[in-house]
Amino acid sequence: AQSVTQLGSHVSVSEGALVLLRCNYSSSVPPYLFWYVQYPNQGLQLLLKYTTGATLVKGINGFEAEFKKSETSFHLTKPSAHMSDAAEYFCAVSESGTSYDKVIFGPGTSLSVIP
Amino acid sequence: KAGVTQTPRYLIKTRGQQVTLSCSPISGHRSVSWYQQTPGQGLQFLFEYFSETQRNKGNFPGRFSGRQFSNSRSEMNVSTLELGDSALYLCASSPRDLKRVPQETQYFGPGTRLLVL
């Protein structure tokens, strides 16, 4: 069965420091992987996705993530945190089922950026 | 281009009632997905419609249903409301297939906040 784990429900980084948000998944077949961001009192936004091909995926706002099959991970990184990056981040996995694709979200990681 | 719009933005219902939420996707987008967000259960995928057909669905009871019209607008309906249905319901649209079209992205509406009393 699919599942998504996000290590650390809350992460704090200093402005200008590396952002690393961890995501591990379980899937019985090659998955599709996503990172979403939700800014305070706003809707969701798709940051990036892995479907096929290159395992290092670049997204919006300077974020990127690397799909590592051997580690069943899809960690999100950004070289230098900005105050505007403070938000809730969700990792999601989707795999093809016999009838329907299933989409499972992780519990989310709240990112704080300290000036 | 106008973004994804959802109506109403806020709604208060009582247990046992039913509710219909509406989502208008970005012009030209044919895929519409619905999600539920609650403090307890987090984000959960409800279903996805493409060209008036339900293409994918999550693990929700039959009280949750949806449909998509020929203009790609979508509605979701919840019958016999329960207190636990109180949530933010998010709708998102994409042109065709977010998973199988590499360059495709997805856009979310602001959500409908439903309170069941």
Interface residues (C-beta under 8 A of the other chain):
Chain A: Y32 Y36 Q42 G43 L44 Q45 L46 K49 T51 T52 G53 F90 A92 S94 Y100 D101 K102 V103 I104 F105 G106 P107 G108
Chain B: Y35 G42 L43 Q44 F45 E48 R55 N56 K57 G58 N59 L90 A92 L98 K99 R100 P102 T105 Q106 Y107 F108 G109 P110 G111
